Amino acid sequence: MKTVDVVHLDVCYGAHQILEEIAFSATPGEMIGICGPNGSGKTTLLKAMSRIVAPSGGEIYYNNQNMENLSFRMLAQRVAVVPQETAINFDYTVREIVMMGRHPYIGRFASESREDHAICDRVMRLANVSPLAEMPVNAISGGERQRVLIARALAQEPDILLLDEATSHLDISHQIEILSIIRKEMEETTTISVFHDINLAAYYCDRIILLKERKIAAIGSPEDVLTREMIRLVYGIDVLISTHPTTGRPYILPLYTYGMHDAMAGRVHIVCGGGCGTPLIRRLHQAGWHLTTGILNVLDSDYRTAEELGIPALSEAPFAPISEASSSLLMEYFEKADKIILVAMPVGRGNLDNIRLLHPHAKKTVIIGSSESFEDYTGGEAGCVLGSLIENGARVETSLDSAMLHLRKQTNSG
Ligand SMILES: Nc1ncnc2c1ncn2[C@@H]1O[C@H](COP(=O)(O)OP(=O)(O)OP(=O)(O)O)[C@@H](O)[C@H]1O
């Protein structure tokens, strides 16, 4: 059974098309999250679904009835809306606002029944606004007003609940409380809710619709929709997707970039190992540099860091010799890099070969740490290789900060 059917919906404001060919259905008890960048049409979709704006094409069906054919009273019995804006122009009390949720059921000349009052009391308790019942609604906080409007929607006992960022003014504990109440108390209700917080959407929604440039870019379970690639496509940012420890749902961590502008940041290859490269990898990645790294052992924590951040990393199995394929790829990475950074690390036979391959690129190599800061497990051979790199023009920087400064100066002057 479907409670909502949106069929080929188009919406325009004047000549400006905002939504195109939107199509989805929802069933009783389902919660669907609408996400997408600012201006992608989320509010417009809810406005079309609550008959505030008229579609320019397509139809919306509620319980198999075309919304166009429903009287306002029937629509109000079926659909409750909690808008983004919570400002209310008249000085009603909280109780009066919540009681408005019962009006679609009360005859024009009838007055509120005992049952209506009992429902209001119950939903005010659920939304945690009972102590405010006699307060003028304009004398309470924005978050409290949002909870009052949610209580009004609950009082309406709708088949379909439309929430436009209805928890955006709420503190985190009230956000969780209200969304949990909606999920628990409205088991038969279909909820369509706009979310800016994709983690909240992932936590509470059965399905998510991602809007981008007028259209549905993806629709499906949070696991299917909230992928790294899809978030990059829709929001243009890089994120890590991990799994929420209690729900098993996807949890999105934005990989913040700041400092330098991408365009100024060049390509850097980092030769590291044993975890010594991780702080540098994180800082350059945050600053928007295009990184490659390796060759690393797949159990190395620097390898794990690179993998988490989606940085191309050449790898070999532990104790395996460097294959021909890896060393020719490594030479390609060295060739493409504007700078190569060699981080002070433990040097054994395996990674000494990486360092040897640096020789033709000594002039664009920056070594962080003196040759003494490399733990040498090669009986002195590593010291000789490093010494000759420096003789051939490799630059030595004593700290990560001074190496960053050098990179920035070079990019600005280049
Ligand atoms: N009344 C209106 N008249 C003309 N254009 C409008 C009107 N309301 C919204 N728009 C435009 O329609 C587009 C979609 O707006 P909408 O509010 O639906 O986006 P949204 O995804 O909800 O954005 P946000 O995340 O910023 O709340 C925007 O480009 C907006 O400027």
The ligand as an SDF file (V2000), in Angstrom:
LIG
                    3D

 31 33  0  0  0  0  0  0  0  0999 V2000
    9.1090   32.1840   -4.2030 N   0  0  0  0  0  0  0  0  0  0  0  0
   10.1380   31.9730   -5.0240 C   0  0  0  0  0  0  0  0  0  0  0  0
   10.2290   32.6320   -6.1990 N   0  0  0  0  0  0  0  0  0  0  0  0
   11.2400   32.4280   -7.0640 C   0  0  0  0  0  0  0  0  0  0  0  0
   12.2560   31.5580   -6.8320 N   0  0  0  0  0  0  0  0  0  0  0  0
   12.2330   30.8840   -5.6680 C   0  0  0  0  0  0  0  0  0  0  0  0
   11.1890   31.0630   -4.7070 C   0  0  0  0  0  0  0  0  0  0  0  0
   11.4300   30.2540   -3.6570 N   0  0  0  0  0  0  0  0  0  0  0  0
   12.5920   29.6030   -3.9330 C   0  0  0  0  0  0  0  0  0  0  0  0
   13.0730   29.9880   -5.1380 N   0  0  0  0  0  0  0  0  0  0  0  0
   14.2860   29.4800   -5.7890 C   0  0  0  0  0  0  0  0  0  0  0  0
   14.1070   28.0940   -6.0270 O   0  0  0  0  0  0  0  0  0  0  0  0
   15.3200   27.3670   -5.8080 C   0  0  0  0  0  0  0  0  0  0  0  0
   15.0710   26.2500   -4.8200 C   0  0  0  0  0  0  0  0  0  0  0  0
   14.7320   26.8180   -3.5570 O   0  0  0  0  0  0  0  0  0  0  0  0
   14.3880   25.9060   -2.3200 P   0  0  0  0  0  0  0  0  0  0  0  0
   14.0680   26.8100   -1.1760 O   0  0  0  0  0  0  0  0  0  0  0  0
   13.3830   24.8930   -2.7130 O   0  0  0  0  0  0  0  0  0  0  0  0
   15.7860   25.1700   -2.1100 O   0  0  0  0  0  0  0  0  0  0  0  0
   16.2920   24.3320   -0.8540 P   0  0  0  0  0  0  0  0  0  0  0  0
   16.9450   23.1220   -1.4300 O   0  0  0  0  0  0  0  0  0  0  0  0
   15.1990   24.1110    0.1160 O   0  0  0  0  0  0  0  0  0  0  0  0
   17.3710   25.3360   -0.2860 O   0  0  0  0  0  0  0  0  0  0  0  0
   17.9800   25.5190    1.2160 P   0  0  0  0  0  0  0  0  0  0  0  0
   18.8260   24.3180    1.4730 O   0  0  0  0  0  0  0  0  0  0  0  0
   18.8250   26.7460    1.0610 O   0  0  0  0  0  0  0  0  0  0  0  0
   16.8440   25.6880    2.1730 O   0  0  0  0  0  0  0  0  0  0  0  0
   16.3400   28.3940   -5.3440 C   0  0  0  0  0  0  0  0  0  0  0  0
   17.1290   28.7530   -6.4570 O   0  0  0  0  0  0  0  0  0  0  0  0
   15.5010   29.5630   -4.8900 C   0  0  0  0  0  0  0  0  0  0  0  0
   16.1850   30.7800   -5.0890 O   0  0  0  0  0  0  0  0  0  0  0  0
  1  2  1  0
  2  3  1  0
  2  7  2  0
  3  4  2  0
  4  5  1  0
  5  6  2  0
  6  7  1  0
  6 10  1  0
  7  8  1  0
  8  9  2  0
  9 10  1  0
 10 11  1  0
 11 12  1  0
 11 30  1  0
 12 13  1  0
 13 14  1  0
 13 28  1  0
 14 15  1  0
 15 16  1  0
 16 17  2  0
 16 18  1  0
 16 19  1  0
 19 20  1  0
 20 21  2  0
 20 22  1  0
 20 23  1  0
 23 24  1  0
 24 25  2  0
 24 26  1  0
 24 27  1  0
 28 29  1  0
 28 30  1  0
 30 31  1  0
M  END
$$$$
